[in-house]
Amino acid sequence: MSIPPPPESAPVRVAVIGCGARASLARHVDPVGRATALVDPDTEARARTAEFLPGEPVQYATVADLLEAPGAVTAALVLTPDDTHAEVTIPLLEAGIAVFCEKPLAITTADADRILAVATRTGTPLYVGHNMRHMSVVRLMREIIDRGEIGEVKAVWCRHFVGHGGDYYFKDWHAERARSTGLLLQKGAHDIDVIHHLAGGYSTRVTGMGGLTLYDQVTDRRDNSDRRMADWFSLENWPPLSQRELHPVIDVEDLSMVQMQLDNGVHASYQQCHYTPDYWRNYTVIGTEGRLENFGDGEGGVVRVWNRRSGYRPDGDAEYPITGDEGGHGDADARTVAEFLAMVTDGAPTLTSPLAARHAVATAVAATESLRAGSAPREVPAPDLDRRTTS
């Protein structure tokens, strides 16, 4: 007589908190999890999200309403605006609900540290959605480094051409310092985290520079809170000074850069511009025995390696194709959500870490402070936490 297989474990019950642009992450919850709850004060936003999810998720207006239903969920995707991450995440952690918090972890270093302190004290799983660590180009660069092809890393440079910046960041709350701190944090936290990841260290001292150099000249403004990004995004919105219906308040920089000194002796730099014609990231990593550089950051691009002394050689000594990202950002999103759910169900190790996410926030905040203080250098404060409990 054969023994019947054990019953499959029930899917993780997941709440989707924030039904805006990043609610698409909920598409990747199945099959390990099931989105059983939607939380957003906007009934139309909840309805839009419910349309692409299986079943009929229970809908709540606030996190407090969700928490009044004990056992409703065991995990949550926090996809709310950045300035709300602390106020949303902390009650969930206190309630023992595992949290996936979209990056950046917070818009201030103090709030990032508060979140980490609660996660450490309660032992509730916390995951931060730095999905770029799962992008194929980043994984490939890290593999090349780990194989020793360029020796010991000494410098990392990143140029970020944010070609969609006008539509993505200057027509809604992202354009306000009060809501985002600045785009060196909101947008740059991605790349600062990748720089730390590739360099194997964290920033301790930074110098920032930049300014609001273009979008303040666009006088056509509109409160777009009644619309979604899909309503205004278009590649035809070009050139940048012809943009229309920008956010009424714009006080963040559209051109910025930061120099970083890391705790392991690596030096790094990051630059972003929000009005380039093209949209991609270019990394250069220099080691004691060579360097690597990516050309394109998705499927069809390549990473090239130079490890022989010479003059100009655009093709390098080795070339590796970037594969596995046909869906672009979505592929990294799927890997990130899967890693979160594996952590929740099996305690699996993760490529990202809350501590690393905190360091990205602290570095970006210090860089923004430096930028706005005439490029005066700033020390990046160390977290007052035990790394062993948060990394």
Stockholm file with secondary structure:
# STOCKHOLM 1.0

chainA/1-391         MSIPPPPESAPVRVAVIGCGARASLARHVDPVGRATALVDPDTEARARTAEFLPGEPVQYATVADLLEAPGAVTAALVLTPDDTHAEVTIPLLEAGIAVFCEKPLAITTADADRILAVATRTGTPLYVGHNMRHMSVVRLMREIIDRGEIGEVKAVWCRHFVGHGGDYYFKDWHAERARSTGLLLQKGAHDIDVIHHLAGGYSTRVTGMGGLTLYDQVTDRRDNSDRRMADWFSLENWPPLSQRELHPVIDVEDLSMVQMQLDNGVHASYQQCHYTPDYWRNYTVIGTEGRLENFGDGEGGVVRVWNRRSGYRPDGDAEYPITGDEGGHGDADARTVAEFLAMVTDGAPTLTSPLAARHAVATAVAATESLRAGSAPREVPAPDLDRRTTS
#=GR chainA/1-391 SS CCCCCCCCCCCEEEEEECCSGGGGGGGGCTTTEEEEEEECSCHHHHHHHHHTSSSCCEEESSHHHHHTSTTSCSEEEECSCGGGHHHHHHHHHHTTCEEEEESSSCSSHHHHHHHHHHHHHHCCCEEEECGGGGSHHHHHHHHHHHTTTTCSEEEEEEEEECTTHHHHHSSSGGGCHHHHSCHHHHTHHHHHHHHHHHHTSCEEEEEEEEECCSGGGCCCBCCCTTSCHHHHCCTTCCSGGGCCSBCSCCCSCSEEEEEEEETTSCEEEEEEETTCSSCEEEEEEEETTEEEEEESSSTTCEEEEECSCCSCCTTCSEEEECCSCTTTHHHHHHHHHHHHHHHHHHCCCCSSCHHHHHHHHHHHHHHHHHHHTTTCCEECCCCSSCHHHHC
#=GC SS_cons         CCCCCCCCCCCEEEEEECCSGGGGGGGGCTTTEEEEEEECSCHHHHHHHHHTSSSCCEEESSHHHHHTSTTSCSEEEECSCGGGHHHHHHHHHHTTCEEEEESSSCSSHHHHHHHHHHHHHHCCCEEEECGGGGSHHHHHHHHHHHTTTTCSEEEEEEEEECTTHHHHHSSSGGGCHHHHSCHHHHTHHHHHHHHHHHHTSCEEEEEEEEECCSGGGCCCBCCCTTSCHHHHCCTTCCSGGGCCSBCSCCCSCSEEEEEEEETTSCEEEEEEETTCSSCEEEEEEEETTEEEEEESSSTTCEEEEECSCCSCCTTCSEEEECCSCTTTHHHHHHHHHHHHHHHHHHCCCCSSCHHHHHHHHHHHHHHHHHHHTTTCCEECCCCSSCHHHHC
//
